[in-house]
Structures are given as structure tokens and as C-alpha cells.
Amino acid sequence: MAVLELIALFLIFFAAFPEINAQQAKDEPYVGVNIGTDVSNLLPPTKLVSFLQQQKVTHVRIYDSDPDILKALSKTKIRVIISVPNNQILGIGSSNTTAANWINRNVAAFYPDTLITAVAVGDEVLTTVPSLSSMLMAAIEALYSALVAANLHTQIKISTPHASNIILDPFPPSQAYFNQTLSPVLAQLLRFLSRTNSPLMMNLYPYYVFMQNKGVVPLDNSLFKPLTPSKEMVDPNTLLHYTNVLDAMIDSAYSSMKNLNVSDVLVLVTETGWPSKGDSKETYATIDNADTYNSNLIRHIFDRSGTPYHPEVTSSVYIYELFNEDLRSPPVSEANWGLFHANSTPVYLLHVSGSGEFLANDTTNQTFCVAMEGVDGKTLQTALDWACGPGRANCSEIQPGETCYSPNNVKNHASYAFDSYYEKEGRAAGSCDFKGVAMITTTDPSHGVCIFPGSKIISNRTNTVVNSTNATSGVDASRLIRTTRFDSGFRGLVLGVVFCLFV
């Protein structure tokens, strides 16, 4: 293809989205969490909400409209997406009265004391319960009419979460399109979303893209790990470089909407995550990979870097999920997507540098800022020089002959300097980043006679430890029966040969 033709295609591709910038300017991107309840010892609602507040969680999504949880969220600043279970769609879509009663009972009865932001109608209906496809829009329109009647339609959005396999030929993103058998319903849905300024909800799992394309998609691309330009995925139609799989999945949704002439609907990622444990066939479901994915995901969203297709737009995401759901059916990974165990202890410590106290897994307020593993010495030295120079960290203890000089290596010295700067800045958001080479930890890095700055401060104050108490509760069978996470992956995905991957 001639250079001029490529430039023309590039300009046409981007000109199709004139309205997103102004819309996105109103809202800061956020990271929320999904709360599943297939847990044998789930925290009672009041303690659950206290735990969310302790972890600085500001957005949650639940898979029903549990009145006890909604009541517990009252008068907090936590925003919640509630859900209509799949098994209620038929009744709501068939009766405006039923829809009105649902809104009155589950929305109007709690709002505005409880900050309900959206209603998710079903979960992956088009691909997991296709028999309900014809009723989905009827239910959505009926619920929206009920919101209008209650004068809540401008505050509360209505949409429906989709599995990523509604999109065919997703790679390269510029060639993606919706499954044509679903196009009639999706075209109607997108017109509704455009008219009501509501998001396209997508459940996107790079884990499954990687698992089904091992040898084609490198693990580093799936985990948001830093890549050299030669390892970035390149869309041959736009020449855009993709450094991670999630951005490519989001852009495939934008491209698919473009093919249906929709240009003003934002993508909201209602589920994404990585399992920390799997069976013998799920060897990449590990704590290290789950920690890396979710930590880098949080950083990526808070960096507001957008996607290659839309650098001006950063999609908000909901991590799947808050707790491991031990009552989920096999495979093993199904019960191991959580950030925390049911007793609120962390499954792993997120490396959430740059995100302040959000999901720092720290219930004792004892956090430290240290150098990340695997960072080359030259990069660490640059960050160390900045911390001890312009950053004005107290680096006196890592000078020759002082208590923290040994071991005399750049990683040890950088960790001390990073922690000093982190404490000096009051552990403010972004104060433990140093261009991505630092991380937050709850493990005290002090050693021997070397006491780190954070540990010195801790020794001079009284710590308040919040103990979470478990309450045994059964699982209500009437709750939404959700699909396995595999249903949200690209079943049988074969990457397009034209999506160049330089490795």
C-alpha cells in the first residue's frame, strides 16, 4: 500500500470519533471491583462496606441488587453498579409494570443515599443465553422508561455486559467487527446507548487470549510488562503499536462500533483480571502473574494513557474480583480470581505504585516504597540520583560508614531513598513510582541495624489494626447464576495473520 494511501486510511480511521473527547473530559477514569457472593464465609454487608472503605475502593459492581448491601452502602462515597439477573429479563421485558416495580424496589428506594450509578441488565446474555436476545432490548427500554418516570434517567445509566466473543476477527483492532448474527440487536443497543449517553459494557480477559494463543501472543504483552518496540504488536492498517492485549481488545470494540456507524459510545470494562491458581492445564494461573496483571492494570488506568486508537480516552475498569469465590464450579481457576480471601486477607500484595492507598492490601497502614525486582542498575541509579537530589529525600543513612550503606548496591540504596521520599510526601498518590521502577509493599525492608524511614515512623505512632470478622452465610440460589470466566474469553480465537507481531 502506498504511503499516501496509508495516511488517508489513518486519518479516516480517527475522524470517525468526533464526540468522545468532550464526553470523556467530564469523568476521571477509575478502577472498581466486582463483588461475587459464591463465598462460603462472606463478610456481612456492614463489615464488607467497612473493608471497601479501608481499601479506598470507590466503585463496585454487584451481580444482583442485594438490599442489605445497598443499605450498607448508604451515606458512603462508594458508587455501585447493580444488576438484573438473567432469569428476570423475560419478566421485565414483558411488562412495563414489572420493570417499574423493579426500579422502585431496587433503585428509587435507595438512591440518592446509596450512589447507584448504573443498572447492568443481565450478564453476557447474547452469547450465553441467546434465547433471551429478543427480550434484552425490551427489558432495557422498559427499565429506562421506569427511570424516566422516577426522574432518575440522567443520574443512572442502563447497559448490559457482553463477553468479548461478540467481536469477530478482533486482531488487528482496525479490522474487528461484531458477530453479524448479533448485529440487529447490537445496532439497536448502540443507538440506545448513544441516545442515553451510556457505556458499552465489555468483559475483557487477556488471560484467555493468551491461553488460547500461546506461542502467538507473548505473556509479557498480556501482563502489561514493559516491551521493547520490536516486541510491540502492530496494526498494519493504522501502524499503531500495541504494548498490551487489553488495549487491543478495547480498540477492537471501538472499531466494531464504527462499523455500525456509532462514534460516541465509550467502552466500560466491567470485568477483567487474572486467576492466581489453576489446575494442571492452567499453568499460567499463578500468584505472580495475577499480581503483575492487576498491579500493572491499575497503574495503566491511573496513568490515563488511553489506547493507541483513542489516547484521549481511558476506559474505567472493574477488576474481577474482590474475593476468591470458593463455591464456584471447576476448573480450579474459577475459584481463584480474587484479590482477597473471604476472611479479607490478601491473596497477594498488589504493586500499586502511583495509586496512593487504593487496594494496597494494607490493613495496618504499614507500607513502604522499595525498588522493583528485575530493574536494571542504570535505571535504578537514575531514579536514586533524582530522589536524593531534586526529590530531597534524606539519603544520609546510605552514605559510606552509615547504618544503611551495606549492602553496597544500587537496589538497596534506591529502596531506602524511595522510602524516604515516600514518607516525606506523606505517602501521597504518585509518590512511589519513580517512572515505574518502585512499588509499595507491606513487608518492612529494614535489615540488621538499618531501619527504613517508614519503619521509624511506625515505631513512633500507634497503629490501628482493623480485624475482620467472618460471618457464615449461605448462597441464595436466586442470585444471578453467572457464566464461567472462560465464556468471556475469545473461544477458538485465531489471531489475524495481518496483525503483525514482531518478536
C-alpha positions as MATLAB code, in Angstrom:
seq = 'MAVLELIALFLIFFAAFPEINAQQAKDEPYVGVNIGTDVSNLLPPTKLVSFLQQQKVTHVRIYDSDPDILKALSKTKIRVIISVPNNQILGIGSSNTTAANWINRNVAAFYPDTLITAVAVGDEVLTTVPSLSSMLMAAIEALYSALVAANLHTQIKISTPHASNIILDPFPPSQAYFNQTLSPVLAQLLRFLSRTNSPLMMNLYPYYVFMQNKGVVPLDNSLFKPLTPSKEMVDPNTLLHYTNVLDAMIDSAYSSMKNLNVSDVLVLVTETGWPSKGDSKETYATIDNADTYNSNLIRHIFDRSGTPYHPEVTSSVYIYELFNEDLRSPPVSEANWGLFHANSTPVYLLHVSGSGEFLANDTTNQTFCVAMEGVDGKTLQTALDWACGPGRANCSEIQPGETCYSPNNVKNHASYAFDSYYEKEGRAAGSCDFKGVAMITTTDPSHGVCIFPGSKIISNRTNTVVNSTNATSGVDASRLIRTTRFDSGFRGLVLGVVFCLFV';
ca = [
       0.000    0.000    0.000;
       1.397    3.418   -0.922;
       2.338    5.817    1.854;
      -0.354    8.329    0.868;
      -2.997    5.615    0.972;
      -1.884    4.592    4.452;
      -2.045    8.197    5.646;
      -5.514    8.607    4.170;
      -6.725    5.427    5.871;
      -5.190    6.576    9.154;
      -6.977    9.949    9.011;
     -10.324    8.417    8.070;
      -9.976    5.918   10.894;
      -9.551    8.628   13.533;
     -12.020   11.108   12.076;
     -14.847    8.721   12.869;
     -14.856    9.636   16.566;
     -15.576   13.367   16.873;
     -17.655   13.327   20.041;
     -15.704   11.231   22.519;
     -13.222   13.877   23.666;
     -15.756   16.251   25.194;
     -17.643   13.407   26.803;
     -14.567   11.912   28.413;
     -13.395   15.287   29.722;
     -16.127   15.188   32.372;
     -15.072   11.955   34.026;
     -11.838   10.736   35.554;
     -11.116    7.064   34.827;
     -11.344    4.773   37.826;
     -10.668    1.206   38.878;
     -13.529   -0.613   40.572;
     -14.027   -4.177   41.777;
     -16.628   -6.858   41.180;
     -18.106   -8.494   44.268;
     -19.230  -12.074   43.726;
     -21.041  -13.850   46.513;
     -20.311  -17.532   45.822;
     -18.300  -17.458   49.046;
     -18.842  -19.795   51.960;
     -17.857  -17.195   54.572;
     -18.725  -13.840   53.054;
     -18.321  -10.769   55.238;
     -21.685   -9.405   56.387;
     -22.708   -6.261   54.463;
     -21.708   -3.692   57.092;
     -18.244   -5.205   57.525;
     -17.925   -5.636   53.766;
     -18.508   -1.924   53.267;
     -16.065   -1.057   56.057;
     -13.478   -3.212   54.311;
     -14.128   -1.454   50.991;
     -13.657    1.921   52.662;
     -10.474    0.729   54.325;
      -9.121   -0.313   50.923;
     -10.120    3.057   49.402;
     -12.407    1.348   46.885;
     -14.731    3.918   45.293;
     -16.592    1.836   42.684;
     -18.100   -1.637   42.925;
     -20.291   -3.845   40.788;
     -22.594   -6.470   42.280;
     -24.367   -9.230   40.394;
     -27.796   -8.575   41.849;
     -29.452   -5.802   43.849;
     -28.968   -7.171   47.344;
     -30.900   -4.761   49.597;
     -28.633   -5.406   52.579;
     -25.532   -4.432   50.605;
     -27.273   -1.399   49.124;
     -28.394   -0.329   52.583;
     -24.876   -0.761   53.960;
     -23.504    1.424   51.136;
     -25.853    4.242   52.124;
     -24.192    7.543   53.046;
     -20.809    6.337   51.782;
     -18.984    7.682   48.761;
     -18.833    4.249   47.140;
     -20.579    4.092   43.770;
     -22.264    0.862   42.754;
     -23.475   -0.824   39.573;
     -26.389   -3.133   40.370;
     -27.565   -5.966   38.134;
     -30.709   -7.560   36.803;
     -30.186  -11.353   36.895;
     -30.578  -13.137   33.575;
     -33.558  -15.059   34.909;
     -35.505  -11.807   35.454;
     -35.065  -10.374   31.954;
     -38.050  -12.148   30.440;
     -40.464  -10.865   33.075;
     -39.154   -7.297   32.952;
     -39.131   -7.200   29.147;
     -42.690   -8.473   29.018;
     -44.220   -5.998   31.439;
     -43.696   -2.269   31.953;
     -45.288   -2.678   35.372;
     -42.736   -5.297   36.371;
     -39.953   -3.006   35.151;
     -41.350   -0.064   37.120;
     -41.647   -2.179   40.245;
     -38.048   -3.350   39.833;
     -36.766    0.245   39.590;
     -38.890    1.389   42.513;
     -37.789   -1.531   44.701;
     -34.094   -1.677   43.783;
     -33.179    1.852   42.717;
     -35.582    4.542   43.894;
     -35.800    3.003   47.361;
     -32.051    3.558   47.888;
     -30.973    6.457   45.672;
     -29.502    9.019   46.335;
     -28.360    7.843   49.794;
     -26.770    4.901   48.011;
     -24.874    6.086   44.947;
     -26.217    3.750   42.280;
     -24.544    4.733   39.011;
     -25.844    2.125   36.588;
     -28.043   -0.908   36.091;
     -26.434   -3.837   34.276;
     -29.212   -5.782   32.589;
     -28.135   -9.417   32.615;
     -24.630  -10.702   32.081;
     -23.304  -11.835   28.684;
     -26.852  -12.541   27.547;
     -26.230  -12.573   23.795;
     -23.621  -15.329   23.973;
     -24.653  -17.391   26.992;
     -28.468  -17.162   26.920;
     -29.207  -16.399   23.256;
     -32.865  -17.340   23.745;
     -33.232  -14.075   25.690;
     -31.721  -11.931   22.935;
     -35.095  -10.863   21.603;
     -36.182   -9.692   25.065;
     -32.980   -7.923   26.068;
     -33.752   -4.583   24.446;
     -37.350   -4.743   25.593;
     -36.133   -5.097   29.183;
     -33.600   -2.292   28.774;
     -36.158    0.098   27.276;
     -38.733   -0.764   29.944;
     -36.249   -0.140   32.753;
     -35.163    3.128   31.164;
     -38.790    4.282   30.891;
     -39.178    3.498   34.578;
     -36.080    5.580   35.357;
     -37.531    8.454   33.341;
     -40.779    8.198   35.292;
     -38.780    8.353   38.522;
     -36.730   11.277   37.141;
     -33.518    9.294   37.606;
     -32.565    8.722   33.965;
     -29.865   11.416   33.893;
     -28.122   10.124   37.023;
     -28.304    6.370   36.433;
     -27.248    4.621   33.224;
     -28.535    1.367   31.797;
     -26.480   -1.052   29.739;
     -25.670   -4.769   29.514;
     -22.276   -6.501   29.880;
     -21.013   -8.517   26.909;
     -18.478  -11.281   26.518;
     -15.597  -10.385   24.226;
     -16.610  -13.080   21.756;
     -19.395  -10.874   20.392;
     -16.492   -9.419   18.404;
     -15.151  -11.428   15.477;
     -11.728  -11.012   13.896;
     -10.596   -8.840   16.845;
      -6.974   -8.631   15.766;
      -5.857   -6.346   14.295;
      -8.282   -3.983   16.059;
      -8.909   -1.907   12.936;
     -10.493   -4.917   11.217;
     -12.701   -6.033   14.101;
     -16.459   -6.341   13.690;
     -19.400   -7.629   15.680;
     -20.769  -11.114   15.057;
     -23.187  -10.433   12.210;
     -25.859  -12.702   13.676;
     -25.947  -10.330   16.663;
     -25.797   -7.113   14.646;
     -29.554   -6.388   14.667;
     -29.686   -6.454   18.480;
     -26.347   -4.695   18.876;
     -27.295   -1.938   16.426;
     -30.455   -1.287   18.415;
     -28.498   -1.376   21.694;
     -25.837    1.022   20.435;
     -28.461    3.520   19.276;
     -29.929    3.355   22.770;
     -26.529    3.806   24.430;
     -25.760    6.777   22.187;
     -29.129    8.372   22.895;
     -28.812    7.941   26.675;
     -25.078    8.662   26.934;
     -24.467    5.205   28.398;
     -21.386    2.974   28.012;
     -20.866   -0.252   26.104;
     -20.093   -2.725   28.892;
     -17.470   -5.337   27.964;
     -15.967   -8.240   29.942;
     -12.400   -8.484   28.620;
      -9.895  -11.129   29.659;
      -6.368  -11.036   28.189;
      -5.738  -14.225   30.207;
      -7.905  -16.243   27.848;
      -6.493  -14.554   24.766;
      -3.052  -15.632   25.930;
      -4.114  -19.169   26.901;
      -5.726  -19.793   23.519;
      -2.871  -18.262   21.566;
       0.285  -19.359   23.375;
       3.211  -19.015   21.024;
       1.489  -16.167   19.179;
       0.709  -13.727   21.993;
       3.695  -13.350   24.370;
       2.948  -13.429   28.077;
       4.549  -10.008   28.568;
       2.021   -8.424   26.178;
      -0.822   -9.871   28.227;
       0.597   -8.704   31.559;
       1.296   -5.044   30.645;
       5.024   -5.647   31.076;
       7.360   -3.073   29.528;
       8.210   -4.020   25.936;
      10.903   -3.036   23.516;
       9.480   -1.606   20.263;
      10.409   -4.829   18.466;
       8.001   -6.792   20.696;
       5.018   -4.479   20.353;
       2.013   -5.626   18.343;
       1.457   -3.508   15.247;
      -1.828   -2.935   13.449;
      -0.807   -2.921    9.772;
      -3.780   -0.770    8.748;
      -3.141    2.081   11.164;
       0.523    1.393   12.031;
      -0.472    1.802   15.681;
       1.726   -0.017   18.193;
       0.046   -2.015   20.982;
       2.013   -2.661   24.154;
      -0.676   -4.773   25.811;
      -3.569   -7.047   24.883;
      -6.271   -5.203   26.844;
      -5.809   -2.000   24.838;
      -6.128   -4.022   21.641;
      -9.359   -5.608   22.909;
     -10.810   -2.207   23.834;
      -9.901   -0.777   20.444;
     -11.480   -3.763   18.699;
     -14.739   -2.764   20.398;
     -14.396    0.821   19.136;
     -13.673   -0.420   15.640;
     -16.684   -2.751   15.761;
     -18.927    0.141   16.807;
     -17.507    2.231   13.979;
     -18.635   -0.455   11.533;
     -22.185    0.117   12.791;
     -21.764    3.892   12.411;
     -21.599    4.591   16.145;
     -18.927    7.021   17.267;
     -19.955    8.484   20.613;
     -20.258    5.484   22.953;
     -17.491    4.816   25.456;
     -16.262    1.363   26.445;
     -16.571    0.430   30.119;
     -14.645   -2.708   31.073;
     -16.999   -4.367   33.541;
     -14.743   -7.367   34.132;
     -11.041   -8.054   33.725;
      -8.491   -9.888   35.807;
      -6.136  -12.845   36.099;
      -6.516  -16.018   38.203;
      -3.933  -16.755   40.899;
      -4.335  -20.530   40.882;
      -5.369  -23.153   38.350;
      -5.346  -26.859   37.611;
      -2.667  -28.766   35.709;
      -3.831  -27.277   32.418;
      -3.791  -23.724   33.779;
      -0.078  -23.345   34.443;
      -0.143  -19.585   33.890;
      -2.747  -19.045   36.604;
      -0.213  -18.088   39.269;
       0.064  -15.574   42.060;
       2.951  -13.830   40.321;
       1.039  -13.419   37.046;
      -2.168  -12.324   38.789;
      -0.230   -9.799   40.858;
       1.603   -8.494   37.794;
      -1.548   -8.179   35.671;
      -3.712   -6.411   38.223;
      -0.904   -4.186   39.520;
       0.032   -3.062   36.025;
      -3.638   -2.693   35.074;
      -4.221   -0.277   37.956;
      -1.150    1.736   37.032;
      -2.179    1.772   33.351;
      -5.633    3.188   34.135;
      -4.374    5.785   36.607;
      -1.742    6.889   34.102;
      -4.638    7.976   31.849;
      -2.697    6.884   28.779;
      -5.779    5.739   26.850;
      -5.361    3.296   23.986;
      -3.409    3.667   20.738;
      -6.726    4.171   18.918;
      -8.002    6.678   21.482;
      -5.130    8.098   23.564;
      -7.503   10.810   24.776;
      -9.892    8.259   26.310;
      -9.062    5.954   29.208;
     -11.687    3.317   29.884;
     -12.569    2.682   33.501;
     -12.326   -0.947   34.575;
     -13.734   -3.287   37.212;
     -11.324   -5.950   38.433;
     -12.734   -9.445   38.636;
     -12.863   -9.816   41.568;
     -12.696   -8.746   45.224;
     -12.835  -12.163   46.911;
     -11.961  -15.693   45.857;
     -15.307  -17.464   45.379;
     -14.635  -20.902   46.823;
     -18.094  -22.200   45.876;
     -17.549  -21.727   42.148;
     -17.564  -24.834   39.953;
     -14.374  -26.180   38.295;
     -11.945  -25.506   36.723;
      -9.814  -24.524   39.711;
      -9.217  -21.042   38.337;
     -12.908  -20.211   38.701;
     -12.497  -20.019   42.467;
      -9.253  -18.044   42.343;
      -9.774  -14.676   40.650;
      -9.977  -12.721   43.895;
      -7.645  -10.095   45.289;
      -8.545  -11.268   48.786;
      -9.565  -14.439   50.563;
     -13.020  -14.466   52.128;
     -11.525  -13.538   55.514;
     -10.239  -10.303   53.897;
      -6.561  -11.308   53.959;
      -4.812  -10.607   50.645;
      -4.180  -13.405   48.176;
      -1.125  -11.407   47.109;
       0.245   -7.925   47.602;
      -0.534   -5.624   44.718;
       2.324   -3.455   43.498;
       0.176   -0.368   43.182;
       2.830    2.303   42.937;
       1.366    5.637   41.952;
      -2.164    4.838   43.110;
      -1.908    6.048   46.693;
      -3.635    3.770   49.191;
      -6.080    2.264   46.694;
      -6.177   -1.525   47.072;
      -2.807   -1.527   48.790;
      -3.906   -4.659   50.692;
      -2.678   -2.953   53.822;
      -4.920   -3.327   56.888;
      -2.320   -1.985   59.306;
      -1.294    1.217   57.489;
       2.314   -0.056   57.404;
       3.509    0.480   53.863;
       6.933    1.040   52.385;
       8.237    2.095   48.987;
      11.032   -0.046   47.556;
      12.756   -0.752   44.255;
      11.066   -3.285   41.994;
      12.724   -6.587   41.222;
      14.352   -7.006   37.837;
      15.049   -3.336   37.099;
      18.472   -2.737   35.586;
      21.080   -0.928   37.660;
      21.419    2.057   35.358;
      17.703    2.846   35.502;
      17.673    2.453   39.285;
      20.719    4.714   39.628;
      18.948    7.455   37.671;
      15.927    7.208   39.960;
      18.177    7.121   43.044;
      20.013   10.257   41.899;
      16.709   12.086   41.452;
      15.362   11.005   44.850;
      18.495   12.125   46.683;
      18.830   15.277   44.566;
      15.775   17.153   43.252;
      13.464   14.872   45.261;
      15.157   15.933   48.515;
      14.926   12.507   50.138;
      17.063   12.065   53.242;
      19.864    9.861   51.909;
      22.341   10.396   54.740;
      21.927    6.835   56.046;
      23.139    5.267   52.775;
      26.427    7.160   52.735;
      29.692    5.249   53.368;
      30.043    4.262   57.009;
      26.369    4.855   57.852;
      23.903    2.232   59.073;
      22.178    1.562   55.716;
      25.226    1.744   53.442;
      25.543   -2.053   53.476;
      24.819   -3.963   51.327;
      26.529   -1.520   48.998;
      24.396   -1.961   45.881;
      22.108    0.300   43.911;
      18.948   -1.699   44.681;
      19.401   -1.379   48.444;
      20.310    2.300   48.263;
      17.443    3.061   45.867;
      14.923    1.310   48.126;
      15.997    3.395   51.112;
      15.873    6.622   49.105;
      12.489    5.750   47.609;
      11.045    5.033   51.061;
      12.444    8.281   52.420;
      10.825   10.262   49.605;
       7.558    8.315   50.009;
       7.357    9.203   53.705;
       8.397   12.817   53.082;
       5.498   13.179   50.660;
       3.039   11.686   53.140;
       2.552    8.567   51.005;
       0.627   10.660   48.518;
      -0.629    9.141   45.265;
       2.225    9.014   42.778;
       4.965    9.343   45.400;
       6.031    5.716   44.982;
       6.536    5.416   41.260;
       9.849    6.833   40.015;
       8.855    6.186   36.407;
       7.663    2.674   37.153;
      10.707    1.284   38.993;
       9.273    1.428   42.539;
       6.490   -0.452   44.277;
       4.513   -0.326   47.516;
       4.942   -3.209   49.949;
       3.749   -4.067   53.459;
       6.941   -6.031   54.144;
       9.329   -3.976   56.253;
      12.597   -3.757   54.240;
      14.617   -2.868   57.350;
      17.541   -5.215   57.999;
      20.110   -5.527   60.757;
      20.892   -2.094   62.140;
      19.364   -0.417   59.075;
      15.919    0.932   59.905;
      13.973    2.265   56.921;
      12.197    5.663   57.167;
       8.724    4.095   57.124;
       9.635    1.774   59.973;
      10.959    4.679   62.046;
       7.645    6.486   61.667;
       5.653    3.378   62.533;
       7.640    2.904   65.753;
       6.637    6.415   66.828;
       2.893    6.058   66.415;
       0.075    3.797   67.482;
      -1.222    1.572   64.723;
      -4.850    0.788   64.421;
      -5.418   -2.705   63.127;
      -8.818   -3.481   61.737;
      -9.747   -7.088   62.361;
     -12.294   -8.532   60.019;
     -14.759  -10.997   61.499;
     -16.219  -13.705   59.337;
     -19.904  -14.446   59.283;
     -21.124  -17.665   57.773;
     -23.802  -17.173   55.178;
     -25.301  -19.490   52.641;
     -25.530  -18.681   48.963;
     -29.002  -17.727   47.854;
     -29.881  -19.800   44.791;
     -31.998  -16.937   43.493;
     -28.876  -14.830   42.968;
     -27.632  -14.352   39.481;
     -26.090  -17.542   38.106;
     -23.029  -16.282   36.272;
     -21.077  -17.796   33.469;
     -17.574  -19.126   33.909;
     -14.829  -16.683   33.043;
     -13.918  -18.795   30.031;
     -17.199  -17.721   28.429;
     -15.803  -14.189   28.448;
     -12.717  -15.180   26.509;
     -12.278  -15.442   22.767;
     -13.420  -19.015   22.162;
     -11.347  -20.524   19.404;
      -9.666  -17.197   18.723;
      -7.137  -17.243   15.923;
      -5.130  -14.049   15.646;
      -5.300  -12.392   12.276;
      -2.149  -13.032   10.325;
      -2.129   -9.383    9.304;
      -1.760   -8.279   12.946;
       1.997   -8.167   12.831;
       3.755   -9.301   15.992;
       7.448   -8.626   15.997;
       9.233  -10.966   18.390;
];
